[in-house]
Amino acid sequence: MNVALMNGSSHRPTGESRSRRGFLSMAPWILGLFAFAWIGCGGGDSGGESGDSASSDEAAKPTLKFTAIPDDNTTELRQKYNPVADYLSEQLGIPVEYVPSADYGASVEMFKNGDVHLAWFGGLTGVQARQAVSGARAIVQGAEDPDYFSYFIANASTGLEESPNFPAAIADLKFTFGSSKSTSGRLMPEYFIRQESGKTPEEFFSNEYGFSGSHNKTVEQVASGAFDVGACSYKTYDAMVAEGKVDPKVCKVIWKTPNYADYNFTAHPELDRMYGAGFTDKLQQTLIGIKDANLLGAFRRSALIPATNAEFDKILGVARDLDLAR
């Protein structure tokens, strides 16, 4: 008789054979677990790899920072311009960020120092920035900007009414400009005062005139009676009337100035170095391509159109005459 059978060893595998058999029975499950983990980490998934690479490429690109002159209520500017930054980021494939500026002069300084490389300037701040940065270009303006104008507005208590003629009677009233570096709130209103009266504002006004700091503040101060008369952007006044923020019977338009060129997007020459040759032209086309009324509403424009530096030569000439540009 077989001794092995007698001892029952054929029915009791050794410890070593039992371990080997257990491992072999578990092997498919272990291999499947490793395969699942490898795929979950991105191995073998070319789509995941390319997506990660694209994200890394975008993150590696410098952020395009843009600003805008704070011509209206500064608390609303970030709400207005953040969606514009998101749109540009999506269209251009680079991170874009809106950076607020404290005042008109600060926006020019940020552009000059390279802290921002794109700015929504007024006519005056635009020429000041382009003078400070050789090679800077006005690339876009609003459809309304080649024919912009200012309003002279008055509190109803003055008894002044709208007229096509320059309101010479304001000489004896309390008057305020907007910002000292505003095109529609100071530069061109002062230019027309000089043209119509032959006098500087210091000579023309019998009272000391003021600077409110922004168009909406000018409207508010004239409406409240803090000042009798003021000069402001027609866009801001009309928007405030439409939004019910000012009563046109209390704060009246008394004169509409002749037309002039105003707001524009100015691009820094570093953009093509940062993002490649031709980027500024691509940026121009992207801005012109904005059709969303909400995005255009940030600029209070019906459309954005091309612009060139030469279109603001008259503004530059006036600024030089008033010692506001070199």
C-alpha contacts under 8 A as a table, 3 or more apart, distances in Angstrom:
res1	aa1	res2	aa2	distance
1	M	5	L	7.66
1	M	6	M	7.35
2	N	5	L	5.35
2	N	6	M	6.34
3	V	6	M	4.90
3	V	7	N	6.14
4	A	7	N	5.09
4	A	8	G	6.09
4	A	9	S	5.55
4	A	10	S	6.72
5	L	8	G	4.92
5	L	9	S	6.42
5	L	10	S	6.48
6	M	9	S	7.94
8	G	11	H	5.68
8	G	12	R	6.84
9	S	12	R	5.13
9	S	13	P	6.94
10	S	13	P	6.77
13	P	16	E	7.98
13	P	17	S	5.96
13	P	18	R	6.10
14	T	17	S	5.33
14	T	18	R	6.23
15	G	18	R	5.12
15	G	19	S	6.26
16	E	19	S	5.25
16	E	20	R	6.31
17	S	20	R	5.12
17	S	21	R	6.10
18	R	21	R	5.21
18	R	22	G	6.18
19	S	22	G	5.10
19	S	23	F	6.15
20	R	23	F	5.23
20	R	24	L	6.23
21	R	24	L	5.20
21	R	25	S	6.30
22	G	25	S	5.18
22	G	26	M	6.35
23	F	26	M	5.10
23	F	27	A	5.94
24	L	27	A	5.14
24	L	28	P	7.91
25	S	28	P	7.26
26	M	29	W	5.52
26	M	30	I	6.38
27	A	30	I	5.18
27	A	31	L	6.09
28	P	31	L	5.20
28	P	32	G	6.09
29	W	32	G	5.13
29	W	33	L	6.27
30	I	33	L	5.09
30	I	34	F	6.38
31	L	34	F	5.21
31	L	35	A	6.21
32	G	35	A	5.07
32	G	36	F	6.15
33	L	36	F	5.17
33	L	37	A	6.28
34	F	37	A	5.16
34	F	38	W	6.15
35	A	38	W	5.09
35	A	39	I	6.22
36	F	39	I	5.29
36	F	40	G	6.06
37	A	40	G	5.03
37	A	41	C	6.31
38	W	41	C	5.28
38	W	42	G	6.72
38	W	43	G	5.34
38	W	44	G	7.92
39	I	42	G	5.17
39	I	43	G	4.75
39	I	44	G	6.13
39	I	45	D	6.83
40	G	43	G	7.16
42	G	45	D	5.41
42	G	46	S	7.81
42	G	48	G	5.95
42	G	49	E	6.62
43	G	46	S	7.89
45	D	48	G	5.52
45	D	49	E	6.54
46	S	49	E	5.03
46	S	50	S	6.24
47	G	50	S	5.31
47	G	51	G	6.14
48	G	51	G	5.09
48	G	52	D	6.18
49	E	52	D	5.26
49	E	53	S	6.20
50	S	53	S	4.89
50	S	54	A	6.05
51	G	54	A	5.08
51	G	55	S	6.22
52	D	55	S	5.14
52	D	56	S	6.13
53	S	56	S	5.02
53	S	57	D	6.08
54	A	57	D	5.02
54	A	58	E	6.26
55	S	58	E	5.25
55	S	59	A	6.09
56	S	59	A	5.03
56	S	60	A	6.02
57	D	60	A	5.12
57	D	61	K	6.60
58	E	61	K	5.34
58	E	93	G	6.79
58	E	94	I	5.71
58	E	95	P	7.14
59	A	62	P	7.66
59	A	94	I	7.82
59	A	95	P	7.42
61	K	94	I	6.45
61	K	95	P	7.37
61	K	275	Y	7.86
62	P	94	I	7.59
62	P	95	P	7.12
62	P	274	M	7.38
63	T	94	I	6.80
63	T	95	P	4.81
63	T	96	V	5.39
63	T	97	E	6.83
64	L	94	I	7.39
64	L	95	P	6.26
64	L	96	V	4.67
64	L	97	E	6.29
64	L	116	V	7.35
64	L	117	H	6.75
64	L	118	L	7.81
65	K	96	V	5.81
65	K	97	E	4.87
65	K	98	Y	5.83
65	K	99	V	6.40
65	K	115	D	7.44
65	K	116	V	4.88
65	K	117	H	6.07
65	K	118	L	6.71
66	F	96	V	7.71
66	F	97	E	6.43
66	F	98	Y	5.11
66	F	99	V	5.90
66	F	116	V	5.27
66	F	117	H	6.05
66	F	118	L	4.59
66	F	119	A	5.28
66	F	120	W	7.85
67	T	98	Y	5.72
67	T	99	V	5.07
67	T	100	P	5.75
67	T	101	S	6.69
67	T	107	S	6.74
67	T	116	V	6.77
67	T	118	L	6.62
67	T	119	A	4.79
67	T	120	W	6.34
68	A	100	P	6.92
68	A	101	S	7.09
68	A	107	S	6.87
68	A	119	A	5.38
68	A	120	W	4.44
68	A	121	F	6.09
69	I	101	S	6.80
69	I	103	D	6.63
69	I	104	Y	5.25
69	I	107	S	6.08
69	I	119	A	7.85
69	I	120	W	6.46
69	I	121	F	5.76
69	I	122	G	7.20
70	P	73	N	7.22
70	P	74	T	5.85
70	P	77	L	7.40
70	P	100	P	7.80
70	P	101	S	6.71
70	P	102	A	7.13
70	P	103	D	5.84
70	P	104	Y	6.47
70	P	214	S	7.31
71	D	74	T	7.75
71	D	104	Y	7.79
71	D	179	S	7.81
71	D	182	S	7.83
71	D	213	G	7.85
71	D	214	S	4.96
71	D	215	H	6.02
71	D	216	N	7.76
72	D	77	L	7.78
72	D	214	S	5.65
72	D	215	H	5.87
72	D	216	N	5.48
72	D	217	K	7.76
72	D	236	T	7.56
73	N	76	E	5.74
73	N	77	L	6.92
73	N	214	S	7.75
73	N	216	N	6.67
74	T	77	L	5.27
74	T	78	R	7.85
75	T	78	R	6.97
75	T	79	Q	7.94
76	E	79	Q	5.38
76	E	80	K	6.28
77	L	80	K	5.00
77	L	81	Y	6.06
77	L	100	P	7.55
78	R	81	Y	5.22
78	R	82	N	5.66
78	R	98	Y	7.28
78	R	100	P	7.06
79	Q	82	N	5.85
79	Q	83	P	7.52
80	K	83	P	6.73
80	K	84	V	7.59
80	K	295	L	7.87
80	K	297	G	7.99
80	K	298	A	5.01
81	Y	84	V	5.06
81	Y	85	A	6.41
81	Y	98	Y	6.40
81	Y	298	A	6.31
82	N	85	A	5.04
82	N	86	D	6.34
82	N	97	E	7.30
82	N	98	Y	6.00
83	P	86	D	4.97
83	P	87	Y	6.18
83	P	295	L	6.90
84	V	87	Y	5.08
84	V	88	L	6.25
84	V	295	L	6.04
84	V	298	A	7.96
85	A	88	L	5.22
85	A	89	S	6.11
85	A	96	V	5.30
85	A	97	E	5.50
85	A	98	Y	6.01
86	D	89	S	5.11
86	D	90	E	6.24
86	D	96	V	6.80
86	D	97	E	7.83
87	Y	90	E	5.24
87	Y	91	Q	6.19
88	L	91	Q	5.13
88	L	92	L	5.78
88	L	93	G	7.96
88	L	96	V	6.60
88	L	286	T	7.38
88	L	287	L	7.86
89	S	92	L	5.35
89	S	93	G	5.49
89	S	94	I	5.14
89	S	95	P	5.23
89	S	96	V	5.11
90	E	93	G	5.44
90	E	94	I	7.32
91	Q	286	T	7.13
92	L	283	L	7.56
92	L	286	T	7.82
99	V	116	V	7.76
101	S	104	Y	7.42
101	S	106	A	5.82
101	S	107	S	5.42
102	A	106	A	5.97
102	A	107	S	7.49
103	D	106	A	5.27
103	D	107	S	6.55
104	Y	107	S	5.36
104	Y	108	V	6.77
104	Y	125	T	7.09
104	Y	179	S	7.51
104	Y	181	K	6.32
104	Y	182	S	7.46
105	G	108	V	5.28
105	G	109	E	6.31
105	G	125	T	7.67
105	G	181	K	7.23
106	A	109	E	4.97
106	A	110	M	6.11
107	S	110	M	5.24
107	S	111	F	6.38
107	S	119	A	7.62
108	V	111	F	5.18
108	V	112	K	6.05
108	V	125	T	6.46
108	V	126	G	7.93
108	V	128	Q	7.16
108	V	129	A	5.41
109	E	112	K	4.90
109	E	113	N	6.01
109	E	129	A	7.89
110	M	113	N	5.21
110	M	114	G	6.10
110	M	115	D	4.93
110	M	116	V	5.74
111	F	114	G	5.16
111	F	115	D	6.00
111	F	116	V	5.10
111	F	117	H	6.04
111	F	118	L	7.33
111	F	119	A	7.31
111	F	129	A	6.78
111	F	268	H	7.41
112	K	115	D	7.72
112	K	129	A	6.45
112	K	132	A	6.07
112	K	133	V	5.99
113	N	116	V	7.80
114	G	117	H	6.13
114	G	268	H	7.92
116	V	119	A	7.29
117	H	267	A	6.00
117	H	268	H	4.78
117	H	269	P	7.96
117	H	270	E	7.24
117	H	271	L	6.76
118	L	265	F	6.76
118	L	266	T	5.76
118	L	267	A	4.72
118	L	268	H	6.10
119	A	265	F	5.45
119	A	266	T	5.47
119	A	267	A	6.87
120	W	263	Y	6.97
120	W	264	N	5.64
120	W	265	F	4.47
120	W	266	T	6.61
121	F	124	L	7.73
121	F	125	T	5.61
121	F	126	G	5.08
121	F	263	Y	5.60
121	F	264	N	5.46
121	F	265	F	6.15
121	F	266	T	7.03
122	G	125	T	5.37
122	G	126	G	5.76
122	G	182	S	6.77
122	G	183	T	6.03
122	G	262	D	5.49
122	G	263	Y	4.14
122	G	264	N	6.29
123	G	126	G	5.14
123	G	127	V	6.43
123	G	183	T	5.72
123	G	261	A	6.61
123	G	262	D	4.20
123	G	263	Y	5.24
123	G	264	N	6.92
123	G	312	F	6.75
123	G	315	I	6.43
124	L	127	V	5.38
124	L	128	Q	6.24
124	L	181	K	6.77
124	L	182	S	6.66
124	L	183	T	5.32
124	L	187	L	7.43
124	L	262	D	7.72
124	L	315	I	6.45
124	L	316	L	7.14
124	L	319	A	6.99
125	T	128	Q	4.96
125	T	129	A	6.02
125	T	181	K	6.82
125	T	182	S	7.46
125	T	183	T	7.79
126	G	129	A	5.20
126	G	130	R	6.19
126	G	138	A	7.62
126	G	263	Y	7.80
126	G	264	N	7.06
126	G	266	T	6.68
127	V	130	R	5.08
127	V	131	Q	6.03
127	V	312	F	7.26
127	V	315	I	7.65
127	V	316	L	6.19
127	V	325	A	7.83
128	Q	131	Q	5.20
128	Q	132	A	6.29
128	Q	325	A	6.24
129	A	132	A	5.07
129	A	133	V	6.22
129	A	136	A	7.81
130	R	133	V	5.13
130	R	134	S	6.46
130	R	135	G	7.35
130	R	136	A	5.18
130	R	137	R	6.93
130	R	266	T	7.79
131	Q	134	S	6.49
131	Q	326	R	7.99
133	V	136	A	5.74
133	V	268	H	7.50
134	S	269	P	7.76
135	G	268	H	7.35
135	G	269	P	5.50
136	A	266	T	6.74
136	A	267	A	5.69
136	A	268	H	4.86
136	A	269	P	5.25
137	R	266	T	5.36
137	R	267	A	5.25
137	R	268	H	6.82
137	R	269	P	7.46
137	R	308	T	6.91
137	R	309	N	6.25
138	A	141	Q	7.98
138	A	264	N	6.33
138	A	265	F	5.78
138	A	266	T	4.20
138	A	267	A	6.33
138	A	307	A	5.68
138	A	308	T	5.11
138	A	309	N	5.28
139	I	264	N	7.28
139	I	265	F	5.86
139	I	266	T	5.85
139	I	267	A	6.70
139	I	284	Q	5.88
139	I	306	P	5.75
139	I	307	A	4.76
139	I	308	T	5.90
140	V	264	N	5.54
140	V	265	F	5.06
140	V	266	T	7.30
140	V	284	Q	6.45
140	V	287	L	7.33
140	V	288	I	7.15
140	V	304	L	6.40
140	V	305	I	5.54
140	V	306	P	4.48
140	V	307	A	4.60
140	V	308	T	7.67
141	Q	145	D	6.18
141	Q	146	P	7.97
141	Q	263	Y	6.02
141	Q	264	N	4.24
141	Q	265	F	6.17
141	Q	304	L	5.62
141	Q	305	I	5.47
141	Q	306	P	6.14
141	Q	307	A	5.59
142	G	145	D	5.08
142	G	146	P	7.86
142	G	263	Y	6.97
142	G	264	N	6.97
142	G	299	F	7.85
142	G	301	R	5.65
142	G	302	S	7.34
142	G	303	A	5.89
142	G	304	L	4.48
142	G	305	I	5.91
143	A	146	P	7.15
143	A	301	R	6.71
143	A	302	S	6.51
143	A	303	A	5.39
143	A	304	L	5.58
143	A	305	I	5.80
144	E	147	D	5.83
144	E	148	Y	6.18
144	E	301	R	6.84
144	E	302	S	7.66
145	D	148	Y	4.96
145	D	260	Y	7.81
145	D	261	A	5.45
145	D	262	D	5.22
145	D	263	Y	5.93
145	D	264	N	7.79
146	P	259	N	7.92
146	P	260	Y	6.33
146	P	261	A	4.32
146	P	262	D	6.63
146	P	311	E	7.91
147	D	259	N	5.03
147	D	260	Y	5.39
147	D	261	A	5.80
147	D	262	D	7.94
148	Y	259	N	5.24
148	Y	260	Y	5.28
148	Y	261	A	5.74
148	Y	262	D	6.12
149	F	184	S	6.73
149	F	233	S	6.89
149	F	234	Y	6.51
149	F	256	K	6.89
149	F	257	T	5.65
149	F	258	P	6.20
149	F	259	N	4.88
149	F	260	Y	6.27
150	S	184	S	5.39
150	S	185	G	7.13
150	S	188	M	7.83
150	S	189	P	7.10
150	S	231	A	6.67
150	S	232	C	5.60
150	S	233	S	4.85
150	S	234	Y	5.28
150	S	256	K	5.98
150	S	257	T	5.47
150	S	258	P	7.99
151	Y	231	A	5.68
151	Y	232	C	5.50
151	Y	233	S	6.23
151	Y	234	Y	5.46
151	Y	253	V	6.28
151	Y	254	I	7.40
151	Y	255	W	5.80
151	Y	256	K	4.83
151	Y	257	T	6.43
152	F	229	V	7.04
152	F	230	G	5.68
152	F	231	A	4.52
152	F	232	C	6.65
152	F	253	V	5.99
152	F	254	I	5.73
152	F	255	W	5.06
152	F	256	K	6.46
152	F	257	T	7.79
153	I	219	V	7.74
153	I	222	V	7.44
153	I	229	V	5.56
153	I	230	G	5.39
153	I	231	A	6.22
153	I	232	C	7.70
153	I	251	C	6.48
153	I	252	K	5.29
153	I	253	V	4.39
153	I	254	I	5.44
153	I	255	W	7.09
154	A	158	T	6.87
154	A	160	L	6.87
154	A	222	V	6.31
154	A	223	A	7.80
154	A	228	D	5.64
154	A	229	V	4.28
154	A	230	G	6.56
154	A	251	C	5.63
154	A	252	K	5.25
154	A	253	V	6.50
154	A	254	I	6.57
155	N	158	T	5.86
155	N	159	G	7.92
155	N	222	V	5.62
155	N	223	A	5.75
155	N	224	S	7.84
155	N	225	G	6.29
155	N	227	F	7.81
155	N	228	D	5.40
155	N	229	V	6.46
155	N	250	V	5.81
155	N	251	C	4.75
155	N	252	K	6.26
156	A	159	G	5.65
156	A	160	L	6.93
156	A	249	K	6.78
156	A	250	V	5.00
156	A	251	C	6.03
156	A	252	K	6.49
157	S	228	D	7.99
157	S	250	V	7.98
158	T	228	D	6.76
160	L	254	I	6.70
161	E	252	K	7.34
161	E	253	V	7.47
161	E	254	I	5.28
162	E	252	K	7.61
162	E	253	V	5.91
162	E	254	I	3.62
162	E	255	W	5.70
163	S	166	F	7.42
163	S	167	P	7.54
163	S	254	I	5.94
163	S	255	W	5.80
164	P	255	W	6.28
164	P	256	K	7.18
165	N	255	W	7.09
166	F	196	E	6.97
166	F	255	W	6.53
167	P	170	I	6.07
167	P	254	I	7.36
167	P	255	W	6.93
168	A	171	A	6.08
168	A	197	S	7.75
169	A	172	D	6.50
169	A	173	L	7.65
170	I	173	L	5.08
170	I	174	K	7.77
170	I	175	F	7.51
170	I	205	F	7.64
170	I	229	V	7.03
171	A	204	F	5.85
171	A	205	F	4.50
171	A	206	S	6.11
171	A	207	N	7.97
172	D	205	F	6.07
172	D	206	S	5.29
172	D	207	N	6.64
173	L	205	F	7.45
173	L	206	S	7.47
173	L	207	N	6.78
173	L	228	D	5.99
173	L	229	V	6.92
174	K	207	N	6.06
174	K	208	E	7.28
174	K	209	Y	6.32
174	K	227	F	5.19
174	K	228	D	5.08
174	K	229	V	6.23
175	F	205	F	7.97
175	F	207	N	7.87
175	F	208	E	7.79
175	F	209	Y	5.02
175	F	210	G	6.41
175	F	227	F	5.83
175	F	228	D	6.09
175	F	229	V	4.78
175	F	230	G	5.25
176	T	209	Y	5.43
176	T	210	G	4.37
176	T	211	F	5.36
176	T	212	S	6.43
176	T	218	T	6.84
176	T	227	F	6.63
176	T	229	V	6.54
176	T	230	G	4.65
176	T	231	A	6.75
177	F	180	S	7.25
177	F	185	G	5.50
177	F	186	R	5.36
177	F	209	Y	7.61
177	F	210	G	6.08
177	F	211	F	4.78
177	F	212	S	6.28
177	F	213	G	7.95
177	F	218	T	7.03
177	F	230	G	5.75
177	F	231	A	5.37
177	F	232	C	7.17
178	G	182	S	6.59
178	G	185	G	4.56
178	G	186	R	6.02
178	G	211	F	5.13
178	G	212	S	4.82
178	G	213	G	4.93
178	G	214	S	4.78
178	G	215	H	5.47
178	G	217	K	7.55
178	G	218	T	5.90
178	G	230	G	7.90
178	G	231	A	6.81
178	G	232	C	6.42
179	S	182	S	5.06
179	S	185	G	6.35
179	S	186	R	6.59
179	S	211	F	5.75
179	S	212	S	6.18
179	S	213	G	4.00
179	S	214	S	5.28
179	S	215	H	7.68
180	S	185	G	7.78
180	S	186	R	5.93
180	S	187	L	7.80
180	S	211	F	6.34
180	S	213	G	7.15
181	K	186	R	6.64
181	K	187	L	7.01
182	S	185	G	5.01
182	S	186	R	5.22
182	S	187	L	6.19
183	T	186	R	5.64
183	T	187	L	4.70
183	T	188	M	5.81
183	T	262	D	6.83
184	S	187	L	6.44
184	S	188	M	5.79
184	S	189	P	6.70
184	S	231	A	7.63
184	S	232	C	5.99
184	S	233	S	5.24
184	S	262	D	7.55
185	G	188	M	7.28
185	G	189	P	6.54
185	G	214	S	7.65
185	G	215	H	6.61
185	G	231	A	5.43
185	G	232	C	4.54
185	G	233	S	6.12
186	R	189	P	5.33
186	R	190	E	5.80
186	R	231	A	7.23
186	R	232	C	7.95
187	L	190	E	5.40
187	L	191	Y	6.16
187	L	318	V	7.66
187	L	319	A	7.10
188	M	191	Y	4.75
188	M	192	F	6.13
188	M	318	V	7.89
189	P	192	F	5.19
189	P	193	I	6.17
189	P	231	A	6.58
189	P	257	T	7.61
190	E	193	I	5.00
190	E	194	R	6.21
190	E	200	T	7.77
190	E	201	P	6.86
191	Y	194	R	5.21
191	Y	195	Q	6.16
191	Y	318	V	7.13
192	F	195	Q	4.79
192	F	196	E	5.91
192	F	257	T	7.53
193	I	196	E	5.28
193	I	197	S	5.85
193	I	198	G	7.55
193	I	199	K	7.28
193	I	200	T	7.38
193	I	201	P	7.09
194	R	197	S	5.39
194	R	198	G	4.92
194	R	199	K	5.06
194	R	200	T	5.56
194	R	201	P	7.30
195	Q	198	G	5.62
195	Q	199	K	7.84
197	S	204	F	7.27
199	K	202	E	7.83
199	K	203	E	5.60
199	K	204	F	5.56
200	T	203	E	5.14
200	T	204	F	5.95
201	P	204	F	4.86
201	P	205	F	5.85
202	E	205	F	5.93
202	E	206	S	7.91
202	E	208	E	7.57
203	E	206	S	7.48
205	F	208	E	6.88
205	F	209	Y	7.22
212	S	215	H	7.65
212	S	217	K	5.84
212	S	218	T	5.52
212	S	221	Q	7.91
213	G	217	K	6.88
213	G	218	T	7.69
214	S	217	K	5.38
214	S	218	T	6.39
215	H	218	T	5.10
215	H	219	V	6.42
215	H	232	C	5.21
215	H	233	S	6.26
215	H	236	T	6.43
215	H	237	Y	7.75
216	N	219	V	5.14
216	N	220	E	6.18
216	N	236	T	6.48
216	N	237	Y	7.29
216	N	240	M	7.85
217	K	220	E	4.94
217	K	221	Q	5.95
218	T	221	Q	5.20
218	T	222	V	6.17
218	T	230	G	6.28
218	T	231	A	7.22
218	T	232	C	6.71
219	V	222	V	5.32
219	V	223	A	6.02
219	V	230	G	7.47
219	V	232	C	7.37
219	V	237	Y	6.83
219	V	246	V	7.75
219	V	251	C	7.39
220	E	223	A	5.06
220	E	224	S	6.08
220	E	246	V	7.52
221	Q	224	S	5.14
221	Q	225	G	6.17
221	Q	226	A	5.13
221	Q	227	F	5.83
222	V	225	G	5.12
222	V	226	A	5.99
222	V	227	F	4.89
222	V	228	D	5.67
222	V	229	V	5.94
222	V	230	G	6.55
222	V	251	C	6.47
223	A	226	A	7.75
223	A	246	V	7.17
223	A	247	D	7.90
223	A	250	V	6.14
223	A	251	C	4.88
224	S	227	F	7.64
225	G	228	D	5.86
227	F	230	G	7.21
232	C	236	T	7.44
232	C	237	Y	7.23
233	S	236	T	5.48
233	S	237	Y	6.54
234	Y	237	Y	5.19
234	Y	238	D	5.97
235	K	238	D	5.35
235	K	239	A	6.08
235	K	300	R	7.15
236	T	239	A	5.15
236	T	240	M	6.13
237	Y	240	M	5.16
237	Y	241	V	6.26
238	D	241	V	5.16
238	D	242	A	6.15
239	A	242	A	5.02
239	A	243	E	6.05
240	M	243	E	5.06
240	M	244	G	6.12
240	M	245	K	4.97
240	M	246	V	5.83
241	V	244	G	5.11
241	V	245	K	5.88
241	V	246	V	5.20
241	V	247	D	6.40
241	V	248	P	6.60
242	A	245	K	7.68
243	E	246	V	7.97
244	G	247	D	6.96
246	V	250	V	7.77
246	V	251	C	7.07
247	D	250	V	5.33
247	D	251	C	6.13
248	P	251	C	4.97
248	P	252	K	5.16
248	P	253	V	7.59
249	K	252	K	5.89
253	V	256	K	7.59
260	Y	315	I	7.83
261	A	311	E	7.08
261	A	312	F	6.28
261	A	315	I	7.26
262	D	312	F	7.67
264	N	307	A	7.26
267	A	271	L	7.41
267	A	280	T	7.11
268	H	271	L	5.95
269	P	272	D	6.53
269	P	273	R	7.74
270	E	273	R	5.20
270	E	274	M	6.13
271	L	274	M	5.08
271	L	275	Y	6.05
271	L	276	G	7.61
271	L	279	F	6.73
271	L	280	T	6.35
272	D	275	Y	5.35
272	D	276	G	4.79
272	D	277	A	4.85
272	D	278	G	6.24
272	D	279	F	5.31
272	D	280	T	6.16
273	R	276	G	5.47
273	R	277	A	6.77
275	Y	279	F	6.18
276	G	279	F	5.84
277	A	280	T	7.90
278	G	281	D	5.41
278	G	282	K	6.41
279	F	282	K	4.93
279	F	283	L	6.07
280	T	283	L	4.95
280	T	284	Q	6.15
281	D	284	Q	4.99
281	D	285	Q	6.34
282	K	285	Q	5.18
282	K	286	T	6.14
283	L	286	T	4.99
283	L	287	L	6.22
284	Q	287	L	5.30
284	Q	288	I	6.21
284	Q	306	P	7.35
285	Q	288	I	5.02
285	Q	289	G	5.96
286	T	289	G	5.00
286	T	290	I	6.83
287	L	290	I	5.56
287	L	304	L	6.83
288	I	303	A	7.45
288	I	304	L	5.01
288	I	305	I	5.53
288	I	306	P	7.06
289	G	304	L	7.76
290	I	295	L	7.27
290	I	296	L	7.11
290	I	303	A	7.46
290	I	304	L	7.28
291	K	295	L	7.73
291	K	296	L	7.21
291	K	303	A	7.17
292	D	295	L	5.41
292	D	296	L	6.32
293	A	296	L	5.01
293	A	297	G	5.84
293	A	302	S	7.59
294	N	297	G	4.90
294	N	298	A	6.86
295	L	298	A	5.51
295	L	299	F	7.65
296	L	299	F	5.52
296	L	300	R	6.17
296	L	301	R	5.53
296	L	302	S	6.46
296	L	303	A	6.57
296	L	304	L	7.82
297	G	300	R	4.49
297	G	301	R	6.14
297	G	302	S	7.78
298	A	301	R	7.85
301	R	304	L	7.09
307	A	311	E	7.09
308	T	311	E	5.70
308	T	312	F	7.77
309	N	312	F	5.80
309	N	313	D	7.23
310	A	313	D	5.31
311	E	314	K	7.57
312	F	315	I	5.19
312	F	316	L	6.31
313	D	316	L	4.97
313	D	317	G	6.20
314	K	317	G	5.00
314	K	318	V	6.26
315	I	318	V	5.18
315	I	319	A	6.07
316	L	319	A	5.02
316	L	320	R	6.15
316	L	325	A	6.95
317	G	320	R	5.15
317	G	321	D	6.28
318	V	321	D	5.01
318	V	322	L	6.32
319	A	322	L	5.16
319	A	323	D	6.05
319	A	324	L	4.76
319	A	325	A	5.21
320	R	323	D	4.88
320	R	324	L	5.71
320	R	325	A	4.82
320	R	326	R	5.82
321	D	324	L	7.61
322	L	325	A	7.83
323	D	326	R	7.04
